[in-house]
């Protein structure tokens, strides 16, 4: 059993930026030469999240609309009163979605569905530089 830790660094545009990172994580798996195990993904920061969905324009807009309906950007949140940075909604959205994801792999391939991609969701109200920790556990 081996453990390999890598990272992906990327710049985001700010809320709501949904970035397909499937190719980047697949390249990490391929270069590892591991054939079976688990891939753990973790985005560093409290205003971004990791998820999977079919990365196509209609669903991208649907997801943006969903988060705006659930946790609207334009209202006042207690966090905003504390820090005066107007990103309380960003923290709530990120905590709802979550910062991590586990994907099994076999025969050197991620076991994703045909239309399933790995997506970094940036919810902060400004551009950010993000770090995604990718940890492979396998053989």
MARMAR-670669 format. One line per 8 residues: number of its first residue (from 1); their letters; for each residue x, z, y of N, C-alpha, C, O, CB. Coordinates in steps of 0.2 Angstrom, whole numbers. Glycine has a CB too. Example, Ala and Ser with C-alpha at 12.3 -4.5 7.8 and 13.67 -1.06 7.14 Angstrom:
<rs>
1	AS	66/39/-28/62/39/-22/66/39/-16/71/42/-17/57/45/-22; 64/35/-11/68/36/-5/64/39/0/67/40/6/70/29/-3
</rs>
This chain:
<rs>
1	XXXXXXXX	4/0/-6/0/0/0/4/0/6/9/4/7/-5/6/0; 3/-5/11/7/-5/17/2/-4/23/-4/-5/23/10/-12/18; 5/-1/28/1/-1/35/5/-4/40/11/-3/41/0/7/37; 2/-9/43/5/-13/49/1/-12/55/-5/-13/55/5/-21/46; 4/-11/60/1/-10/67/3/-15/72/9/-15/73/2/-2/69; -2/-19/75/0/-24/80/-5/-22/86/-9/-18/85/-1/-31/77; -4/-26/91/-8/-26/97/-10/-33/100/-6/-37/99/-6/-21/102; -15/-33/103/-17/-39/106/-18/-37/114/-22/-32/115/-24/-43/104
9	XXXXXXXX	-15/-40/118/-16/-39/125/-19/-45/129/-17/-51/127/-9/-37/129; -24/-43/133/-28/-49/136/-31/-46/143/-32/-40/144/-33/-52/132; -32/-51/147/-35/-50/153/-42/-51/153/-44/-57/150/-32/-53/159; -47/-47/156/-54/-49/156/-56/-50/163/-53/-48/168/-58/-43/153; -62/-53/164/-65/-55/170/-69/-49/173/-71/-50/179/-69/-61/170; -71/-44/169/-76/-39/172/-82/-40/169/-84/-45/166/-76/-39/179; -87/-35/170/-94/-36/167/-98/-42/169/-97/-44/175/-97/-29/169; -101/-45/164/-100/-44/157/-96/-49/154/-98/-55/153/-107/-43/153
17	XXXXXXXX	-90/-48/152/-85/-53/149/-85/-52/141/-83/-46/139/-78/-52/152; -87/-56/138/-87/-56/130/-82/-61/128/-83/-67/128/-95/-58/127; -77/-58/125/-71/-63/123/-70/-63/116/-70/-58/112/-64/-60/126; -70/-69/113/-69/-70/106/-62/-69/104/-58/-73/106/-72/-77/104; -61/-64/100/-54/-63/98/-52/-64/90/-48/-62/88/-52/-56/100; -57/-68/87/-57/-69/80/-50/-73/78/-47/-71/73/-62/-73/78; -48/-78/82/-42/-81/80/-36/-77/81/-31/-77/77/-41/-87/85; -36/-73/86/-30/-68/87/-29/-63/81/-24/-62/79/-31/-64/94
25	XXXXXXXX	-35/-60/79/-34/-55/74/-33/-59/67/-30/-56/63/-41/-51/73; -36/-65/66/-34/-69/60/-27/-70/59/-24/-70/54/-38/-75/60; -24/-72/65/-16/-74/65/-12/-68/63/-7/-68/60/-14/-76/72; -14/-62/66/-11/-56/64/-11/-54/56/-6/-53/53/-14/-49/68; -17/-55/53/-18/-55/46/-14/-60/43/-10/-58/38/-25/-55/44; -14/-66/45/-10/-71/41/-2/-70/41/1/-70/36/-11/-78/45; 0/-67/47/7/-66/48/9/-60/44/15/-59/42/9/-65/55; 5/-55/42/6/-49/39/8/-51/31/11/-47/28/0/-44/39
33	XXXXXXXX	5/-56/28/6/-58/21/3/-53/17/3/-53/11/14/-58/20; -2/-49/19/-6/-45/15/-12/-49/12/-14/-53/16/-9/-38/19; -14/-47/6/-19/-51/3/-26/-48/3/-31/-51/3/-17/-53/-4; -26/-41/2/-32/-37/2/-31/-31/5/-26/-27/5/-34/-37/-5; -37/-28/8/-37/-22/12/-42/-22/17/-47/-25/17/-30/-20/14; -40/-18/22/-45/-17/28/-41/-18/35/-35/-16/35/-48/-10/28; -45/-21/39/-42/-22/46/-46/-17/51/-52/-17/51/-42/-29/48; -43/-13/54/-46/-8/59/-44/-11/66/-38/-13/68/-43/-1/58
41	XXXXXXXX	-49/-12/70/-48/-14/77/-51/-8/82/-56/-5/81/-52/-20/79; -47/-7/87/-48/-2/92/-46/-4/99/-41/-5/100/-45/5/90; -51/-4/104/-50/-6/110/-48/1/114/-52/5/114/-55/-10/114; -43/1/118/-40/6/122/-44/6/128/-44/1/132/-33/6/123; -48/12/130/-51/12/136/-59/14/135/-61/13/129/-51/5/140; -62/17/140/-69/19/139/-74/15/142/-80/17/143/-69/26/142; -72/9/144/-77/4/147/-77/-3/144/-79/-8/146/-76/3/155; -74/-3/138/-74/-9/134/-76/-7/126/-76/-1/124/-68/-13/134
49	XXXXXXXX	-78/-12/123/-80/-11/116/-78/-17/111/-76/-22/114/-88/-10/115; -79/-16/105/-78/-21/100/-84/-22/96/-87/-17/94/-71/-19/95; -86/-28/94/-92/-30/90/-91/-36/87/-86/-40/87/-98/-30/94; -96/-38/83/-96/-45/80/-103/-48/81/-108/-44/81/-95/-45/72; -103/-54/82/-109/-58/83/-107/-66/83/-102/-68/83/-113/-57/89; -113/-70/82/-112/-77/82/-110/-79/89/-114/-79/94/-118/-81/80; -104/-81/91/-102/-82/97/-104/-89/100/-100/-94/99/-94/-81/98; -110/-90/102/-112/-96/105/-116/-94/111/-118/-89/113/-117/-99/100
57	XXXXXXXX	-116/-99/116/-119/-98/123/-125/-94/123/-126/-90/127/-119/-104/126; -130/-96/119/-137/-93/119/-137/-86/118/-139/-82/121/-142/-97/115; -133/-84/112/-133/-77/110/-128/-73/115/-130/-67/116/-130/-77/103; -123/-76/118/-119/-73/123/-124/-71/129/-123/-65/131/-113/-77/126; -128/-75/131/-133/-73/137/-138/-68/134/-140/-64/138/-136/-80/139; -140/-69/128/-145/-64/125/-142/-57/125/-145/-52/127/-147/-66/118; -136/-56/123/-132/-50/123/-131/-47/130/-132/-41/131/-125/-50/120; -129/-51/135/-129/-49/142/-135/-46/144/-136/-41/148/-126/-55/146
65	XXXXXXXX	-141/-50/143/-147/-48/145/-149/-41/142/-152/-37/145/-153/-53/143; -148/-41/135/-150/-35/132/-146/-28/135/-150/-23/136/-147/-35/124; -140/-29/137/-137/-23/140/-139/-22/147/-140/-16/149/-129/-24/140; -141/-27/150/-144/-26/157/-151/-23/157/-152/-18/161/-144/-33/161; -154/-24/152/-161/-21/151/-160/-14/149/-164/-9/151/-165/-25/146; -156/-13/144/-155/-6/141/-151/-1/146/-154/5/147/-151/-6/135; -146/-4/149/-142/1/154/-141/-4/160/-135/-7/161/-136/3/151; -145/-4/165/-145/-8/171/-139/-6/175/-137/0/176/-151/-8/175
73	XXXXXXXX	-136/-11/178/-130/-10/182/-132/-8/189/-128/-4/192/-126/-17/183; -138/-9/191/-139/-8/198/-142/-1/200/-144/1/205/-144/-12/201; -142/4/195/-145/10/196/-139/15/197/-134/14/195/-150/12/191; -141/21/199/-136/27/200/-135/31/194/-141/33/191/-138/31/206; -129/32/192/-128/36/186/-124/43/188/-120/42/193/-124/32/181; -125/48/185/-121/54/186/-114/53/187/-110/56/191/-123/60/181; -111/49/182/-104/47/183/-102/45/189/-96/46/192/-102/42/177; -106/41/192/-104/38/199/-104/43/204/-100/42/209/-110/32/201
81	XXXXXXXX	-108/48/204/-108/54/208/-101/58/208/-98/60/213/-114/58/207; -98/58/202/-92/62/201/-86/58/203/-82/60/207/-91/63/193; -86/51/201/-80/47/203/-81/42/208/-76/39/211/-77/44/197; -87/41/210/-88/36/216/-85/29/214/-83/25/219/-85/38/222; -85/27/208/-82/20/206/-88/16/203/-86/10/202/-77/21/200; -94/18/204/-100/13/202/-99/10/195/-102/4/194/-100/8/207; -96/13/190/-96/10/184/-99/15/178/-97/14/173/-88/8/182; -103/19/180/-106/23/175/-110/19/170/-110/21/164/-112/28/179
89	XXXXXXXX	-113/14/172/-116/9/167/-111/6/162/-113/5/156/-119/3/171; -105/5/164/-100/2/160/-98/7/154/-97/5/149/-93/1/164; -97/14/156/-96/19/151/-101/20/146/-100/20/140/-94/26/155; -108/19/148/-113/20/144/-114/14/139/-115/15/133/-120/21/148; -113/8/142/-113/2/137/-108/2/132/-109/1/126/-112/-4/142; -102/4/134/-96/4/129/-97/10/124/-96/9/118/-89/6/133; -100/15/126/-101/21/121/-106/19/117/-106/21/111/-102/27/125; -111/15/119/-117/13/114/-114/8/109/-116/9/103/-122/10/119
97	XXXXXXXX	-110/3/111/-107/-2/107/-102/1/102/-102/0/96/-105/-8/111; -97/5/105/-92/8/101/-85/4/102/-85/-2/103/-94/8/94; -80/8/102/-73/5/103/-69/3/97/-64/0/97/-69/11/106; -73/3/91/-69/1/85/-73/-3/80/-79/-3/80/-66/7/82; -70/-6/75/-73/-10/70/-68/-10/64/-62/-11/65/-74/-17/73; -71/-10/58/-67/-11/52/-70/-17/49/-76/-19/48/-68/-5/47; -65/-22/47/-66/-28/43/-62/-28/37/-56/-28/37/-65/-34/47; -66/-29/31/-62/-29/25/-59/-37/24/-61/-41/27/-66/-28/18
105	XXXXXXXX	-53/-37/20/-50/-44/19/-48/-44/12/-47/-40/9/-44/-45/24; -49/-51/10/-47/-52/3/-44/-59/2/-46/-64/6/-53/-52/-2; -39/-60/-2/-36/-67/-3/-33/-69/4/-33/-75/6/-40/-72/-5; -31/-64/8/-28/-65/15/-33/-68/20/-31/-70/25/-23/-70/14; -39/-67/19/-44/-69/24/-49/-64/25/-51/-60/21/-48/-75/21; -51/-63/32/-56/-58/34/-63/-60/31/-65/-66/30/-57/-58/42; -66/-55/28/-73/-56/25/-78/-56/30/-83/-51/30/-74/-51/19; -78/-61/35/-83/-62/40/-88/-67/37/-87/-71/33/-80/-64/46
113	XXXXXXXX	-94/-66/40/-100/-71/38/-98/-78/42/-93/-78/46/-106/-69/41; -101/-83/39/-100/-90/42/-100/-90/49/-95/-94/52/-104/-95/39; -104/-87/53/-105/-88/60/-103/-81/64/-104/-81/70/-112/-89/62; -100/-77/60/-98/-70/63/-91/-71/66/-86/-72/63/-98/-65/58; -91/-69/72/-84/-69/76/-83/-61/78/-88/-58/79/-84/-74/82; -77/-60/80/-75/-53/82/-74/-54/90/-71/-58/92/-68/-51/79; -78/-49/93/-78/-50/101/-76/-44/104/-79/-38/102/-86/-52/102; -72/-44/109/-71/-39/114/-76/-39/119/-77/-45/123/-64/-39/117
121	XXXXXXXX	-80/-34/121/-85/-33/126/-82/-29/132/-81/-23/131/-92/-30/123; -81/-33/137/-79/-29/143/-85/-28/148/-88/-32/150/-74/-34/147; -86/-21/149/-91/-19/153/-89/-16/160/-94/-15/164/-95/-14/149; -83/-15/161/-81/-12/168/-83/-17/173/-84/-23/172/-73/-11/168; -84/-14/179/-86/-18/185/-80/-22/189/-81/-24/194/-90/-14/190; -75/-22/185/-69/-26/188/-65/-29/183/-65/-27/177/-65/-21/193; -60/-33/185/-55/-36/180/-51/-31/177/-49/-26/180/-51/-42/183; -49/-31/171/-45/-26/167/-40/-30/163/-41/-35/161/-50/-22/163
129	XXXXXXXX	-35/-26/161/-30/-28/156/-31/-24/150/-31/-18/151/-22/-28/159; -33/-27/145/-35/-23/139/-30/-24/133/-26/-28/132/-42/-26/136; -30/-18/129/-26/-18/123/-30/-16/117/-34/-11/117/-20/-12/124; -30/-21/112/-33/-20/106/-28/-18/101/-24/-22/99/-38/-26/104; -29/-12/98/-24/-10/92/-27/-13/86/-33/-12/84/-23/-2/92; -23/-17/82/-25/-19/76/-21/-16/70/-15/-16/70/-24/-27/76; -24/-13/66/-20/-9/60/-23/-12/54/-29/-12/52/-21/-2/61; -18/-14/50/-20/-17/43/-17/-12/38/-12/-9/38/-16/-24/42
137	XXX	-22/-11/33/-20/-6/27/-22/-10/21/-27/-12/20/-24/1/28; -17/-12/17/-18/-16/11/-11/-17/7/-6/-14/8/-21/-22/13; -12/-22/3/-7/-24/-1/-6/-32/-1/-2/-35/-5/-7/-21/-8
</rs>
